[in-house]
């Protein structure tokens, strides 16, 4: 395992374990399967585990596994304060104490403000006394490092960097988002200020692996280096010295082993000009087919009318990368084969979703487009049959 340094000189594994997508069974976190993955990762040198208050069952599962195996002191825990759920310092304290209890620990190594959106939001938190609260927690050893996770444009990200003496930050960054979101500009600005950067969505929610257009897949296959799409995506990130930790939501042993192997061999400056040129061609190929730049983060949910927004956009994009049949099948399964349908046509245009979308997608407009493309006669007929005869 390769390691990179944080602001204090602490060695962090280049590959971090993203805990949002732990294996699930019967709708709940499968602790037994998760334990196998977590322990294998620790054995191979992974020491950074990222979870959050709002990830269902994640903090509790991680805490149980670390305590059971006596390995709390071998890892660094990162979790997050859902500032959008709090209205007072008392609420901050309540959630923080609950997180300590879930994680079965007496301190959080890396604590983030979850999805800090803009400077006015930070000012609202300051008015609640968050700076004093952070200072007290750090002085008491309850919080090691303080940072924030971010979705949004680079200008606002850079402004937030200047608002406080942050210890680290976390951004969405991958070869498709090089110049969107915080982007390379934000990454380099953080590096100038000596702020370590943790990377989320390195595979864009898996879309840089499982939903590539055929032309992109062919480009990878034709290159002299026999890397898989996932390996290319990770290597592009680890090629950059300003990247500290790359998180991956690994929920199968195969995925974990592949990422461990890549992390063990990737180096800064390893990619050649030819390699970089290939990735630019892949970006162009993907961009030519995508209709919606959705990463499936789910911040737009829940919809008041029960529309499955990420599922709809996934199927809509698939229409242009894998063909109409694949997209209709995907859309039918994710919207019609449910007790309560989640079709895009149920959208009433309230706009609630757009206020929370990290990608600033015009969701209402794109849902209308998806409705026209996907809810064609075969879909409507099949949905009517399901509604009439299926027993849930």
C-alpha positions, 0 to 999 in steps of 0.5 A: 500500500502506498501512503500520502501525508496529511497536514500533520505528517500522518501517513494515510493510505492512498486507497480509502474505504468509502463506507456508504455502499457497504453490502446490504441484506434484506434492506440492512447493512450486512455486517458479516460480509462487511466485516470480511471486506473491512478486515481484509482492507486493514490487513493490506494497509488501508487505514482511512475509513470514511462514513457519515451520520446519514449513511444507513447503518454504516457508522454502527457497522464500522464501529462494531467491526473495529471493536470486535476485532480490536483494530480501532487504533490501526485505522483513522475514522472519518465521519460527518456532521449533517449541518443541514439537519441542525439549528443549534449548538445543542443539536450539533452536540447531540449528533456528535455524541450519537456518532461516537456511540455508533462508532464505539470510539472516544474520538473522531480522527477526521471530522467533516461538515457534510456537503458544505454548500457555500459561504453563507451556510458557513456563516450560519454555522458560525452564528451557531458557535461552530468555531468555538465548538470545534475548538473545544472538541479538538482541545479535548481530543474528541476531534483530530482534524476538521474539514468539509466535503463539497459538491459545487463549482470551483469558485465557491470551493476556493472561497470556502477554503479561505473562510477557515483554517481547514485541516483537510477537505473532500471533493468529487473528482475524476477524469470526467470532472476535471474541470467541473465541480471543485475540479483541478482548480480547486484541487490545486488551490487546496494544495497551495494552502497546504490542505490535503484533499480526499477524493470521492466519486472516483468512478462517478458512482460506477459509471466510469466502469459499468456504463461506458459507451462502446467507443470508450470501452474499445479505446481502453481495449486498444491501448498498449496498457492492459488496465481495466476502466476502473484501474485507469480512473484510479491511476489518473487520480494517483498520478497527481501529487495533490491527491491525498486519499482516493475513496472507493465504495468497495462492496465485493471482495473482487472489487477490493482486491483489484483496487488494492492491487492498483493502489500498490502499484500506482505512482505520481507521474506514472501516466505518459502523454500517450496515456493522458491523450487516451483519457481525453479521447475517452472523455469525449466519447462519454460526453457524446453520449451522456444526456444528464451528468448525474452521479447518483449521489441521491441528494435530490431524494426523497421526491415528494411525488416518489419519483426515482430521480437517480434511477430515471437519469441512469436509465436515460443515459443508458438509452444513449450508451447501451441502446433503447432496449437496455434503457427501457428494461432498466427504467421499467424495473426501477420505476414500474416494478414497485408497489408504489411506482416511481416514474418520471411522469409523476414529477409536478415541477416543484423544484425541491430536488434542484435545491439539493443537487450538487451537480446543479442539474436542471432536474425538472427539465431533464425529467421531462426529457426522460419521460418523453424518451422512456415512457413510450407505448410499450412502457405504458402498456407494461406498467398498466398490466403490472398495476392491474394484475401484480400482487405486491 
